[in-house]
Amino acid sequence: MYKLTEQDYTQLYPYFLPSEIKKVFGERVPSVRTIQRYYKQKGYLECDAALDLIVKRSWSIADMALSHQEWSDYVADELAKRKSKLIADMKAKIKKHDVRLLTELTECSQ
């Protein structure tokens, strides 16, 4: 069974809190604390703070034709799309790994 790696945690940062990663990927993640320690060792901001910074900095490229609410909705929508894509990509990676492992085990047992 595929276990998420530090590279995977980096790809999911900052879109998912460590607790969300654990909830979505369950036993494929050792613990929430493991992810938190990894982020801290790398010097990453806490996920909430990093996302807040992304939203804050997005204002520097905001479309001035949009209202404050429209821009906020647009940014929230783009972040949600990114989050969905990350989950889909990670699940595809896991499936590919698990299928390959199952195939190898099946071939070995024949």
Beta strands, then each sheet from edge to edge (+ up, - down):
end
